Amino acid sequence: MKLATLKDGSRDGQLVVVSRDLTLAHYATGIASRLQQVLDDWGFMAPQLQDLYDGLNNGRARHAFPFDAKQCMAPLPRAYQWADGSAYLNHVELVRKARNAEVPESFYSDPLMYQGGSDDFLGPTDDVMVPSEAMGIDFEAEIAVVTGDVKMGASPEQALDGIRLVMLANDVSLRNLIPAELAKGFGFFQSKPATAFSPVAVTLDEIGEAWQEGRVHLTLQSTWNGRKVGMCDAGDDMTFHFGQLIAHIAKTRNVRAGSIVGSGTVSNKGVEGAGGRMDWPKGYSCIAEKRCIETIKDGAPATEFMKFGDTIRIEMKGLDGRSLFGAIEQEIVSPAGRAVAAEVPAVS
């Protein structure tokens, strides 16, 4: 089934069931008003929502109405936890290679992860508000899962059983703030503003055969200012699957229902072309990776980060060719609606 949260003037919005083709919706009020309620009592409420979903798809829902992604909040407008991994080691390898640094051996056995802000997510068409272009504005196209309860010490296989929903994410990064924050030895904070999520979150059966061993084997599309820049395969190059990422969190604590776990930037390996020159035909899911590729190939980055007025669209189509989660479509804006100067040094 497919679930969304519509804006209603409250912090947590109103839960709706959305048709498979994303054209119709139906309020879930008689079952639950908020998605977190469903996650807290999944075994009881999910079958009821599934019945409503089946009726909606079969034309039996009496009070269906047109679905509009512009009216959506994030499926979970705020969550108990947002933990974002870096499951695509190719992305890490590119970043390290661009600055002539080795990837530590432990990175291949122990996932990288940071805990982001989960109190204020963005809806799929909400503007990305940033104080200054000088902060190095970047999109990051990712996949994320929403969990039920997962016990401390769960194995990766047990953790996979805890996945309830899947959605897309734009994990916005302010690249020029990152070096100073990481230099403090305490991780990301101001460099990671509010994250946006796709209009709908879907159950694993909606992904079908493309869901294999904790990975989504579909193409993640990134379109920047109307130009398609990424057609990245989200499956094969995912070093750590979602069960491993969730088990990483659960090593020392329980993971509670409503936790969101991100994949990190979806990234594909390059291919060797004529003369041994490397190329990345599937593009990129964040600008930082593009800049690393340029540095590796040409000695310096050429692509600038995002500017006010830029747009980003992130979408994934299912095996049937139809949009699976709906699209994230956002514009970069300043709080004042114009460029704001700031004393932030540019870094390559």
Rosetta blueprint (number, residue, H / E / L):
1 M L
2 K E
3 L E
4 A E
5 T E
6 L E
7 K L
8 D L
9 G L
10 S L
11 R L
12 D L
13 G L
14 Q E
15 L E
16 V E
17 V E
18 V E
19 S L
20 R L
21 D L
22 L L
23 T L
24 L E
25 A E
26 H E
27 Y E
28 A L
29 T L
30 G L
31 I L
32 A L
33 S L
34 R L
35 L H
36 Q H
37 Q H
38 V H
39 L H
40 D H
41 D L
42 W H
43 G H
44 F H
45 M H
46 A H
47 P H
48 Q H
49 L H
50 Q H
51 D H
52 L H
53 Y H
54 D H
55 G H
56 L H
57 N H
58 N L
59 G L
60 R L
61 A L
62 R L
63 H L
64 A L
65 F E
66 P E
67 F L
68 D L
69 A H
70 K H
71 Q H
72 C E
73 M L
74 A L
75 P L
76 L L
77 P L
78 R L
79 A L
80 Y L
81 Q E
82 W E
83 A E
84 D E
85 G E
86 S L
87 A L
88 Y L
89 L H
90 N H
91 H H
92 V H
93 E H
94 L H
95 V H
96 R H
97 K H
98 A H
99 R L
100 N L
101 A L
102 E L
103 V L
104 P L
105 E H
106 S H
107 F H
108 Y H
109 S L
110 D L
111 P L
112 L L
113 M E
114 Y E
115 Q E
116 G L
117 G L
118 S L
119 D L
120 D L
121 F L
122 L E
123 G L
124 P L
125 T L
126 D L
127 D L
128 V E
129 M E
130 V L
131 P L
132 S L
133 E H
134 A H
135 M H
136 G L
137 I E
138 D E
139 F L
140 E E
141 A E
142 E E
143 I E
144 A E
145 V E
146 V E
147 T E
148 G L
149 D L
150 V E
151 K L
152 M L
153 G L
154 A L
155 S L
156 P H
157 E H
158 Q H
159 A H
160 L H
161 D L
162 G L
163 I E
164 R E
165 L E
166 V E
167 M E
168 L E
169 A E
170 N E
171 D L
172 V L
173 S E
174 L E
175 R H
176 N H
177 L H
178 I H
179 P H
180 A H
181 E H
182 L H
183 A H
184 K L
185 G L
186 F L
187 G L
188 F L
189 F L
190 Q L
191 S L
192 K L
193 P L
194 A L
195 T L
196 A E
197 F E
198 S L
199 P L
200 V L
201 A E
202 V E
203 T L
204 L H
205 D H
206 E H
207 I H
208 G H
209 E H
210 A H
211 W E
212 Q E
213 E L
214 G L
215 R E
216 V E
217 H L
218 L L
219 T E
220 L E
221 Q E
222 S E
223 T E
224 W E
225 N L
226 G L
227 R E
228 K E
229 V E
230 G E
231 M E
232 C E
233 D E
234 A L
235 G L
236 D L
237 D L
238 M L
239 T L
240 F L
241 H L
242 F H
243 G H
244 Q H
245 L H
246 I H
247 A H
248 H H
249 I H
250 A L
251 K L
252 T L
253 R L
254 N L
255 V E
256 R L
257 A L
258 G L
259 S E
260 I E
261 V E
262 G E
263 S L
264 G L
265 T L
266 V L
267 S L
268 N L
269 K L
270 G L
271 V E
272 E E
273 G L
274 A H
275 G H
276 G H
277 R L
278 M E
279 D E
280 W L
281 P L
282 K L
283 G E
284 Y L
285 S L
286 C E
287 I H
288 A H
289 E H
290 K H
291 R H
292 C H
293 I H
294 E H
295 T H
296 I H
297 K H
298 D H
299 G L
300 A L
301 P L
302 A L
303 T L
304 E L
305 F L
306 M E
307 K L
308 F L
309 G L
310 D L
311 T E
312 I E
313 R E
314 I E
315 E E
316 M E
317 K E
318 G L
319 L L
320 D L
321 G L
322 R L
323 S E
324 L L
325 F L
326 G L
327 A L
328 I E
329 E E
330 Q E
331 E E
332 I E
333 V E
334 S L
335 P L
336 A L
337 G L
338 R L
339 A L
340 V L
341 A L
342 A L
343 E L
344 V L
345 P L
346 A L
347 V L
348 S L
